[in-house]
Amino acid sequence: MTTRTSTPTAATTDTAAPRHPALTASDPELAGLIGAEERLQADTLRLIPSENYVSAAVLEASGSVLQNKYSEGYPGKRYYEGQQVIDRVETLAIRRAQALFGMDHANVQPYSGSPANLAAYLAFLQPGDTVLGMSLPMGGHLTHGWDVSATGRWFRGVRYGVRRDTGRIDLDEVRDLARAERPRLIFCGGTAVPRTIDFAGFAEIARETGAVLVADIAHIAGLIAGGAHPSPAGHADVVSTTTHKTLRGPRGAMLLSTAEHARAIDRAVFPGLQGGPHNQTTAAIAAALGEAATAGFCSYAHQVVANARTLAEELTARGFDLVSGGTDNHLLLIDLTDKDVSGKVAAKALDRAGIVVNYNTVPYDPRKPFDPSGIRIGTPALTSRGVPASAMSTVATWITAVVEAARAGDEAAIAKVRGEVKDLMDAHPAPGLPVS
Ligand SMILES: *Cc1c(COP(=O)(O)O)cnc(C)c1O
């Protein structure tokens, strides 16, 4: 846990009934740990772009008795009896996913983003077949064919990157690779891509070379749902997404597709890869999709982007070098090469200041992946707390002060920021958490 110097929250001092009464009674040690995590999430400025705060409604659905059911199969085609209600829950989630993302078919059963992507391989490839994806250190995901992943060990991974001069994907490079390597599957999307994904451009390349295009929108699903990023519908054959990042749902995933690929996708998820679906997660996905279809969520998605853009400007004004020069979405990648401090040292100092980020490689990183040159930050979680764009100059000032303090070994400066972060967080309570 980070060093705490400021006043304790109400959660540590008040006499109100515990939030988890049954667990507190039966297992106070574990209840205490969950309470500590609640306080950590309440008190810190969480800038990890893949994290968020779910609503109390999503928490309730994911903690429900749907947990108790086995439901192998799909609605109306189960291997277990007693599915009268579960079928309706899963159908609700499917319908909402189809409507929100404008795709013919939706499978809401993948346990998480990585197994969802593995199901896409199972649906279309044989072992040894070629997959074209974005290189991990350039911003792609492990499951897009990287060596250490099963997807790179069982399939032949070929990778595109970003241009050294622009920090952006070069579709001419992607097209040349696709023509030369003839992949059966092409992935677009990534984990550290601060710019808009050109789904139409990727689709043209996939069509020309006879590949299936998978748009992995794990990071940007909420922005797409809210109209703050172009949609892959009408371009990608398959859309893979987690549900727990900008979409603000439970930890889970979905695979969406055109009608043509519906059967292949469903058979790959079950019985190809998984057993019983996590019904409590399905219910929470339905709840999150319901929330994501509202006008309020649309404003949220646009505010995420506005906050990221403002933060990018404020950091640039303070002399930070951003990969690609800025952002179009929720995510910024800071290159610390000229700051004389590594990404890991900076990330750990920021954590001590109550600002939670992750260290990350930058394209063409001269340092090693376990101590790279960058930090990755994003605005989805702070925007869920209602932190406005006007606060981004303060956030940028804190980051500047802490990175400088990390270089100089000035723990007092870090502690000072920690107190100020706590005050901002107290002014913007997070959804689903106890109010301090
Ligand atoms: C997060 C992410 C995944 C994997 O999701 P997990 O739920 O962590 O397995 C896959 N692809 C992309 C692009 C991601 O950002």
Ligand as a Chemical Component Dictionary entry (heavy atoms), coordinates in Angstrom:
data_LIG
# 
_chem_comp.id                   LIG 
_chem_comp.type                 NON-POLYMER 
_chem_comp.pdbx_formal_charge   0 
_chem_comp.three_letter_code    LIG 
# 
loop_
_chem_comp_atom.comp_id 
_chem_comp_atom.atom_id 
_chem_comp_atom.alt_atom_id 
_chem_comp_atom.type_symbol 
_chem_comp_atom.charge 
_chem_comp_atom.model_Cartn_x 
_chem_comp_atom.model_Cartn_y 
_chem_comp_atom.model_Cartn_z 
_chem_comp_atom.pdbx_ordinal 
LIG C1 C1 C 0 -6.974 -6.006  -22.080 1  
LIG C2 C2 C 0 -6.813 -6.504  -23.453 2  
LIG C3 C3 C 0 -6.967 -7.862  -23.764 3  
LIG C4 C4 C 0 -7.027 -8.950  -22.740 4  
LIG O1 O1 O 0 -7.962 -8.906  -21.792 5  
LIG P1 P1 P 0 -7.818 -9.764  -20.452 6  
LIG O2 O2 O 0 -9.203 -9.656  -19.934 7  
LIG O3 O3 O 0 -6.775 -9.092  -19.631 8  
LIG O4 O4 O 0 -7.458 -11.158 -20.824 9  
LIG C5 C5 C 0 -6.920 -8.236  -25.093 10 
LIG N1 N1 N 0 -6.707 -7.335  -26.059 11 
LIG C6 C6 C 0 -6.522 -6.030  -25.793 12 
LIG C7 C7 C 0 -6.293 -5.090  -26.908 13 
LIG C8 C8 C 0 -6.559 -5.568  -24.488 14 
LIG O5 O5 O 0 -6.350 -4.277  -24.238 15 
# 
loop_
_chem_comp_bond.comp_id 
_chem_comp_bond.atom_id_1 
_chem_comp_bond.atom_id_2 
_chem_comp_bond.value_order 
_chem_comp_bond.pdbx_ordinal 
LIG C1 C2 SING 1  
LIG C2 C3 SING 2  
LIG C2 C8 DOUB 3  
LIG C3 C4 SING 4  
LIG C3 C5 DOUB 5  
LIG C4 O1 SING 6  
LIG O1 P1 SING 7  
LIG P1 O2 DOUB 8  
LIG P1 O3 SING 9  
LIG P1 O4 SING 10 
LIG C5 N1 SING 11 
LIG N1 C6 DOUB 12 
LIG C6 C7 SING 13 
LIG C6 C8 SING 14 
LIG C8 O5 SING 15 
# 
